[in-house]
Amino acid sequence: MKHALRSIVAHISAAWYEKLVFIFIAIVLWNTVAIFEGFWWEETYSIVFFTLLAAAAIDVLLPVRLRFFKLLLQLSATIFITTQFARMDWIVGRPERWQEWVWWLQAHIVQLNPFIWISLAMFLLYVLFGIWTTTRTRMFGLIGVSILVLTVVDSFTPIWLWDEVGMVVFVGLLWLVVSHLFKLQKEHPRSWKELIEYPVQLILPIALVLSVLMIVGLNMPSFSPILQDPYTLWKESRGEKVEVFLGDKGTDAISPGNGASASSGYSRSDEALGGGFEYDYSPMMTVATDQRSYWRGESKALYTGEGWMDVSQNVEAGSVTAVQKGADLPSIEPPPAAGTIEVNQIVTMVRDDVYPVLFAAAPVSRVNWIEDEDTNLPRGFTWASGSWELRLPSQSNRSSYPGIYSVTSSVAVLDEDALRETSAGWSDRSDAARNDYYLQLPTSLPDRVIQLANQVTAEGTNDYDKARLLESYLSLNYKYNNKPDLSKLTGESTDFVDQFLFELEEGYCDYFSTSMAVMARSLGMPARWVKGFAPGVLPVSAYGPPGDFMDADINPSGAGTYTVRNSDAHSWVEIYFEGFGWIPFEATAGFSFPYSLAEEEVEPLSETETDPAEAATPVETTEKSTAQLWTWIFVSLIVVTGAIWLYIRRERVITSWLKLRHGSYTANDRIVIETNKLLRVCKKRGMERKEHETLREAVMRWSQSQKRLRDDFHAVLDGFEQAKYSPVRATAEEADRFVMKVRSLIDQLR
């Protein structure tokens, strides 16, 4: 044990400066990623922190010469750390065929997105900076860029980064001191040996000065700056205010309607729809249920031409009642004519985000418990039976969102034949206000939207078929795109639906669902816009992959525990049919609503019959293409890693190849090779050897401008000429000393 400990200490002390550099780089990178506060989730920060920690620990504990082995070990640690924090659902079953291994690998890799790319990017930055920061100038470059980034973000955003700036400055000062000590050790080894005999006297003054600077810097009182930055001065001279760019800690910073790219998730405001978004695959909740469903949140009814608005005083306002634990929730509608299916759910929140409603299959019929089965419900929970919303108390009356809750829903059974026999809307005159409320359209709605709705549904003989024709038309004729090309907008129309139908012709769920709701209203069908979450995904290990592992009928209800991510945030449409209530419709291309069908209905909801074998072909092709894609990504990652290693170790690889081709080098050969290496470095520094010059002439010329290196150049020149032209064979020790001399000279040239 003592021998192993001594070996570790010897390894660490043998290349102490290089190992400290890796620690400094890890600290600088960790403090720099603080600019993503409010954008990254906690597990992303954990992945980055432990990736940097593991990489630095491996560099410190293992010998410097094992660079390739350390890279492989660090890469493996990065992938392992990502799998531990990315909430992966591991597949227990062991594949037997290579096709199953491809699927097994794909099923796990897809769960690492996007965390794996962040961790690999951070690891790559760590490695590249470790290779690059070999001189004091580059060290200043890294520290300077880090401070610049932190100070810019600190100045123009609400994120407070002064502590991170102070830490980077402290690391920079410490790095500078260590660099001086390393230079002293390299150039004056005798003085260094005498100095380290008194470590306390050496380290104590340095630690004392840096600590005082750090403490004073972090505890300086806040006051307005005497001199402002040029940008602020310029803006204020024009009477303008300097705005921050990220919003409150980076949340809700980008409005979906401004054309920028926000992140996917449950929207807080729907008054200005449009723009695009980036997928956020981080999990937000899990739902244990006995029936697959959409997890409904809120509904909106007032369309403005730009989006949907909340209306506090509306025809549904009188339907709000208090929620009692375990009590049946009231309904203002009679039970659906086709009956209902009871769906039990336990929802567990992964995030600490706060929403105005609870999410569940719709409509909720009973709240079983919140937070704890044995405690009463918190006060202030209400049920809006008209809009099917299970509302939380106002923000002022609650401290957080429930972490876990259990609800029961009564989901209507879909009977298409019976729906074709009824009509959309309320026939009772007492409900005329409700009809008008859900048929509202802005007077500015272009006529061509109404004309298109009539044209698409011309073949429909009843309201239900017309709704299905609208649904099919939108999902089949418009393309799903989370980043629609806004350059297609001509500016002639300002209506959100009109722009989607006739100009963009591509978009995501908000575009499809809003268009269907507006078109249905134009045909006299009461409709409302609904937002919530798509079902999410079941753990693959519960039922196995499709094909050979799982029969299609093994889980017809879709029961299980679903992981719902921010990327599953979704919107759809509900249309009211008399006697059946609100029926959901899914117009978004690529999505399908998980209906509960009547027992006699076994055919899929489709206007045309399709051969099952033909229908399965695209799915199989897609799965095969996806598997090939992930295989190529994995192969590409290996190739890129190998290319990076070859570039880093190019000199050693070339040397090994020459040895393999020409046999082992003699000491004289090593001296000649090292001299050629020095000449390449000199050429990069502007000291190029001319065609007519001998090496001695070139060295004599260089010595005039590099007088401090004159003796070193002459020593190298003498050693080279003796090895190149003299019959005397140099010894291995002489070659080693020559190599050290050349490398010292190269370091001084840098």
N, C-alpha and C positions, 0 to 999 in steps of 0.2 A: 504494500500500500504506500509506504513512504517512498519507495523507489519510483512508483508511478506518479506520485505527487511531485517529486523532484523533476521528473521528466517533463511534466506539464509546465512547471515553472520555468524550466530551461527553454522549452519551446517558446513560451510567451516572451521571455527576456531576450531571446536570440534576435527577434525582429520586432522589438517593442514599438518602434515608430510606426511601421506599417500597420500594426494591429491597432494602435491608438487612432490612426487615420480612419480606419473602418468604423470605429466607435463614433468618432466625430461626424462622419458622413451620415450614419444612422440617426444620430441625434438631430442633425440639421434637417434631414428629410422628414423626420417625425414632426418636428415643430412647423415645417413648411406646410404640411397637409392640413394644418389647422384652418387654412383658408376655405376648406370645404365644410366648415361647421354649418349645420343647418341643411346641408345637401346629402351628406353621407349618413347612413344608419349606424347604429352602435356596432353591429357585427362587422361593418366595413372598417371602422376604426380599429376594432380588435384584430382583424385580419392583417391590416397594414402594420400595426404595432408589433404583433408577434412575428410577422415576416421579417421585419427589420431586426428584431431582437435575435431571432434564430440565425439570420445571416451573419450578424456581427459576432455572435457567440461562436459560430463555426470558424470564422476567420481568426478569432482570437485564440481558440483552443487548439486548432490544427496547425501544423507546420506550413510555412509559406510555400514551400516547394510543391505541395500537393494541390495545386490550383485547380486542375481539371476535376479531381475527386471532390474538392470542396464545392465547386460549381454544381456538380451533380447532386451532392448532398443538400446544398442550399435550395436547389430547384425542387427536390423531393420534399423538403421541409415546407416550402411555400405551398405546394399542392396539398400536402397533408393538413396544414393549418387552415387553408381555405375550406377543405371538406369538413373540418370540425366546427366552423362558425357559420357555414352557409345553410344550415338546417336541412341537410340532405336526408332523403328517405332511402336507406340502403336496401338493396335487393338481396334477400337471403339466399334464394335459389342459386345453384351453381350451374352456369351454362355448360353444355357438352359439345356443341358444334361451334365452328368458327363464326357462323352467321349469328348465333346466339351471343357469342362474346362481343361482336360488333354492336348488337343491340344493347347488351348489358353496359358496355362502355358509353354508348350514346345516352342511355337513360340516366347515367350518373353525371356525365359531363354537362348536359343541358341544365341540371340543377345548380351548377356552379356559376352560371351566367347571372349577372355580370361581374360577380366577385372575383372570379379567377383572372379576368383581364386587369382588374385594378391591382391585385396582388402581384401578378407577373410584371406589370408595368413598374411597380414600385421596386421589385427585385432587380429588374433590368437597370433602372436608374441607379440603384445602389452599386451594382457591379460596374457600370460605366463610369460613374464618378470615382469609384475606387481605382480604376485604371487610369483615369484622366488626371486626377489631382496629384501629380508627381512632382510638381514644382510649387514654389511659394506663390507665383503669379496666378496659377490655376486655383490654388487654395483660396486666394483672395477673390477670384472670380466666382467660385461656388458660394462663399459666404456673402459676397455682395449681391448676387442675384437673389439669394434667399431673403436677405434683408429688404431688397427692393420690392419683391413680391409681397412680403408681409406688410410693409409700410403702405404700399398702394392700396391693398385690400383693407387695411386698418383705417386709412384715410377716407375711402370712398364707399365704405359699407358700414353697417352697424356692428360688424363682428369686432370684438375687442381682442387685439393680437399683441398688445404691448409686452405681455409676459413672454410670448414666443419670440418677439424681436430681441428682448433682453437675453434670453437663453442662447439665441444664435450668436449674438455679439459676444457673450461670455465664452462660447465654444470657439469663436474665431480668435479671441485673445489667447485662450489656452493653447489652441492649435499653433499660433504664432510662436509662443514661448517654447513649445515642444519642438517646433521646427528648428529654432535656434539651437536648442540643446542637441538635436540630432546632427546638425551641421558641425557643432563643436566636437561631437564624438567621432565623426567621420574625418574631419580635417586635423584635429589635434587629439588623437587617442590618449596620449600620455596625460594631458590636462584633464581629459574626461575621467580617466581612472582615478586621478587624485580628487576630483570633484565629487564623484559618487561615493567616496569613502565617508562623506558627511551628508547623508541624504536629508536629514532633518533641516540642516542649515540651508540646503538647496531648495527644498520644497516649501518650507514654511513661509518665507517672504513672498514667493509667487502666489501661494494659496491665500495669504493675508491680503495682498493687493487686489487680486481678482475678486475675492469675497466682498471687500469693501465697495468696490466699484459696482458689483452686482446688487448689493443691498441698497446702496444709495440710489441706483438707477430705478429699481423696482418700487421704491418708496418715495419717489419724488412727488410733491403735491401737484395736482392737476391745475393748470391755468392756461388761459388762451395764448396761442403763439404770438410772439411779437412780429415775426415775419411769416406771411402766408405763402403757400406755394403759388407758382405762376398761374396755374389753371384756375384756382379759386379767385385770385386777384382779377383775372380776365373776366370770369363770369360775373363777379360782383360789380365790376366797372360798367357792365352792361345792364345792371339792375336785375340780374338773374340769380337764382339760388342754386347752389351745388347740390344736386340730388344724388342719393345713393342708388346703386344699381341692383341691389339684391333683395330689397325688402327687409322685413323684420326677421333677422337671423336666417335669411335665405328661404323662408317659407312664404308661400302664396306670392312669390315675387313676380311671376309672369302670368299675365292674364291670357287665357286661351284664345281670346279674340284679337290679340295684337300682332298676330303673325309670327311670333317667336315660338321657340320650342320649350314647353314646360315638361314636367315629368308626369307619367300616367298615375292616376290615383283618383280618389273620390273628390269631385270638385266642390269647392265652397261657394262659388258664385257662378251662375249660369246666365247672367244677363247679357253677356257678349260671347257667343260661341264662335268657334273657328280656330284658325291657326293650326299648329301641329304640336306634337309632344314626343318625348323620348320614353321608351319603355322602362319602367321601374319594376324589376322582378322580385323585389324584396317582399317577403310574406307580411300580411297585415292581420290575418286571423285564420283560425281553423274552425270548421263546422262539422260536428259529428251529427249525422242525420240518418234517418231511415228512408229518405226519398231525395233523389237529386233534384235541385231546383236552382232558380236564380235567387239571390239574396237581396231582397228589395229594401230600398231606403226611403227616399222621398219621391213625391210627384209634383209636377208643376203644370199649371193650366193656362197662364197668361203669356201668349206669344207676342212679342213686340216687333218682330221683323229682324231683330239682332240676336235674340235668345229668349230665355224663359225667366219670369219674375215670380217672386213670392208675393202673394196677396193675403194680408192678414185678415181683412174683412171680406169674406166671400160666402158663397151659399153653403159651404161645408163647415163654417165656423161653429155652428151650434151642435156639431156631432162630436165634440171633444169631451171626453170623460176621464175621470181619475182611474188609475189601474190598481186593482187589488190582487194580492198574491193568490194564484190558483183559481181566481174567479173567471168565468167566461166573459170575454169582451163583447160588448154590444155591437150590433150591426144595423145599419139603417136600410139594408136591403134584405129581401126574403132569401131563404136558402136557394142556391143554384138548382135549376130543374134537373140537371144530370147528376146531382149529388156531389159530395166532397170526399177527399182522402185526408186523414189526419197525419200530419208530419211533425215528428218530435225532433228538436234540434238543441244541441249544446254548443254555444258559440264561445270560443276562447280567443281573446284579443292578443295579438303578438306585439303590436305597437302601443305606444302611450298616446297616440293621436286622439283627439276629441271630435266626435261627430254629433250632429243634432238629433239623430234617431238611432234606434237599434236596428240591426239588419236581420232579416229572416225571410223564409218563404212566405208568400202573401196569399190571403191575409192572415195575420196572427189572430188566434182565437183565445189564447191563454198565456199568461206569463207565469211560469212555474216558480222561478226564483232568480235572484240577481246576486252575484258574488258568493252567496252561501245558502244552502238549502234550509238551514235552520233559523235564518234571520228574516225579518220583515223587509219588504221592499223599501228602498229609499223614497222619501217623500218627493212629490212633484212629477212623477212619471204619468203621462197621459196617453190616451188612445184616441186618435182621430179616425173615427170609423168611416167618414166620408172619403178621406184621402188615403186610408190604410197606412197611417204613419204611427209608429210607437215612439213618441217623443220623449226626450229627456228633459229634466228640469232646466230652467234657464241657466246660463253660465254662472250667474252670480250666486245661484243656490246649490252649486255642486263643485266639487274640487277636481274630479277626474271622470274619465269614461269607465264604465264597468269593465272589469278584467275578464269576467266570465258570466254567462247567463244562460238560462234554459227557457225556451218558449215552445209552444205548440201552435201549429198553423192548420187551418182547414182549407186545403187547396182544392179548387173546383175541378171536377172531372170534365174533360173536353169531349163533347158529343157533337160532332160536326153536322150530322144529319139534322139534329134538332135545332142547331143554330141557324141552319139555312131556312128554317120555317119561321123564324122570328125576325125582328128588325132591330136596328141599332137605335138607341135613345129611349126616352121615357114617353109613354103615350098618355100618362095621366097629366091633366092640366096643372095640377098642383106642383108638378116637377118641371114646369116650363122654365123656371129660373135656372135649374141645373142643366137643362138642354142648352140654353143660351150661353151659360158659363163655359161649357166644354165644347161649344161650337165657335167661340170667339176667334176672329181673325183680324189682323190690322187692315185698315182701309188702304194702306199702301201696298198690299200684296199684289204683285203683277198678275194680270189676267192669264198669262201663259201657264202659270202654275195650275190654275183651276182647269184650264183647257186640257193640259196634260193628264190631270187626274181623271177627267171625264173620258179622255181617249183611251187610257190604260184600262179602265173598268167598263168599257162599252159592252163587253160580252157577259158581264156579270148580271145575273137575274135576281140576286138578293144581296143584302148588305154584307153578309159573311163572305160570300164569294168575291165581292168587290174588295173587301179588305185583304183577302188572300192574293188577289191580282195585284194590288198595290205593293204588298209585301214581296211577291215574286219579282215584280218589275224592278224594284229598287235593288234587290239583292243580286239579280242576274245581269243588270245593265250598267251598274256602277261599281267602281273598283275600290276596294278597301286600301287605305293608305294613311298611316299615322302622321305622315308629313306631306299633305297635299301641296301641289305646286301652285302657290298663290299668285305666281306671275300670270296665270291664265285669266285672272280677274280683270275685266275690261274697265270697271268703274262705272258702267252704265246702270247697274243695279246695286242697290244697297241691302236688298233682302237676303237673309242668310240662306233660305231654302231655294230661292230663285238662282242664286249664285252657284249652289251645289248642283242643281238639276241641269242647268244650261251652260255653265261656264267651267267649273272645276271638274265635274263628273267623276270625282274621287274624294275620299275622305274617310273618317272613322265613324264610330257608332253615333255620336252626336249629330252628324250630318244625316245619316240614314234615318234615325228615329224621329228627329224633328221634321224631316221632309214627309215621312209617312203620316205623322200626326196632323200636319197642316193639310196635306192632300185629303186625308180622311174627313177632316172638318169641312173642307170645301165641298164634299159630297153629302154633307148632312149627317155624318156619323160622329157622335160625341167621343172625343179622344183626349187623353192626357199623356204627358211626357213623364217617364219614370226613370230614375237612376238608382244604381246599386252596384251589385257585383255579379259577374258570371259565376258558374258553380265552382270553378277552381279545379284542382286535380286530386285524385286519390293516390295514396302511396302505391307504387307499382308492386311492391313486395306483398301487398294484401291479396292481389288477384293474379299477378303475373302479367307478362306482356301478351299482346294479341297473337293469334295464330296457333302455334303448336302448344303454347302454355295454357291458354284460357279459352273455354268455350264461350260463344256469344251470349248464351242464356244463363251464365253463372251468376250474374248480378243484374237482373232486369230493372230493378228499382233504383239502382245506383247508390245503395246504402253504403255508408262508410264515413271516414273522417277526411274531409276535403281541406287542402291547403289553399287558401285564397290569397293571392298576391295583389299588389297595387296595379299590376298590369291587367288584372281581371276586372278593374272598374269598367262599368258598362252602362248603357242607357237603352231603353226600348220603349214600346208604345202599349197602352191599354185602351181598348174601345169598349164602350158599354153596350151590352145586348140585353134587351128586356127579358126578364125571367132567368138570366144566367149571370148577370152582373158584369164586372170588368174582366175582359178576356185579353191576355197579353199577346202581342204580335212582335216578331223578330224580323226586321227589315235589313239588318246589317249583313253584308256579304260575308260568308264564312261562319256565321253563327246560327245556332238552332236552339229554340226554346224547349226545355225538357217538360213537355206536357204530361199530365196524368190522363191517359185515355180511358174511354169507356171500355168495358170488357169485350164487347163485340167488335171493337175497332182494333185491328191488328196491322192494317196497312199504314205505311208512312204517310205523312201529310205532304202529298205531292200532286200536282196537277197532271202529271204524265207518269205512266207506269214505266218502270225501269227494270231490266233484267238484273237480278242480284249479282250475277257474275260480272256483268259489265260495270255495275255500280262499284264493285269492290276493286276493279282494276286501277282507277286513279288513286285510291287510298294506298294500295300496295305499291304502286309506282312512287307515290310521295314518300312512303316509309323507306323504300329502297334508296331513293335519291337522298333523303335525309341521312340515312346510314352512311352512304358514300361520302356525303359532305363532311360529316364528323370524322370519318376515317381520313379524308384528305387533310382536314384541319389538324388532326393528331400527327399525321406524317409530316405536314408542313412545320409544325412546332418542333419536331425532332430535327428536321433539316436546318431550320433557322438556328436552333441551339448549337448544332454541330458547326454551322458556318461561323457563328460568333466565336466559338472556341477556337476554330482554325485561324480566324483573324487575330485573336488575342495571342495565340501561340505560334504565329506564322514563322517566326525566326527559328524556333526550336523544331518545327515540322520540317522546314527547309534543311536545317542541319541534319536531322535524322534521315531525310531522304538522300542527302548527299553521302552520308555515312553508309547507307544501305547500298548505294550505287557504286561508290568508290572505295569502300572499306573504311576502317577506323582511321581517324586523324592522328597525325603525330603532333608533338608539341609545337614544331615549327608551323604546321598547318593551322593550328589554333591561333598562333600569333598573327599570321597573315589574315585569317578570317576576321579577327577582332579589329585589325587595322582597317580593313575594308568597311567594317561597320562604323568605325569612327569617321571615315571619309564621307559616308552617307549622311551622318549627323552634321558634319561640317558643311556639306552642300546645302542642307536645309537651313543652316544659319548664315548663309550668304558667302561662306568661304569655299568657293568652288575651285577645283583644280583644273587649270586650263590644259588644252590638248597638248601643247608643246612643252609643258612643264614636267619635270621629274617630281617625285614626291618630295625630295629634299628641297627643291626650289620652291615648291608650294608651301612647305612648312616654314621656310625662312621668310616668305612673304607674309604668311599669317602671323608670324611672331611679331611683326612690326606693329600690328593693330591689337594683338592679344599679348601684351608684354607680360602680364601676370601669369600666363600659361606657357611662357617660352620654355621653361625648363621641362615641363611635362611633355610638350610637343617633341622636344629633342630626345627625351628618354624613349618615347614611343617610336620615333624615327630610327634611333639606333637599334632598338630591339627588332623592328621590322626588317631593316636591311640585313642584319645578321641572320635572321631566320630565312630570309628570301634568297640571299646571295652567298652566304657563307656555308661551307661544308660541315660546319660544327652543328651538332644536334643539340637543341635546347632540352633541358630537363623539364619534367612535369611541374616541378616547383617554380622554375623560371617562367613557364607559360602561365601558371596561376597568378604569379605576381604581375605579369604583363597584362593579363585580363583585368585585374583589379585596378591597375593604373589607367587603362583605357576607359573603364566604366566610371572612374573618378573624374576623368577628363570630360566625359560625356555629360555627367551630372553638372559640372561647372559650366559647360557650354549652354545648358538649358536654363 
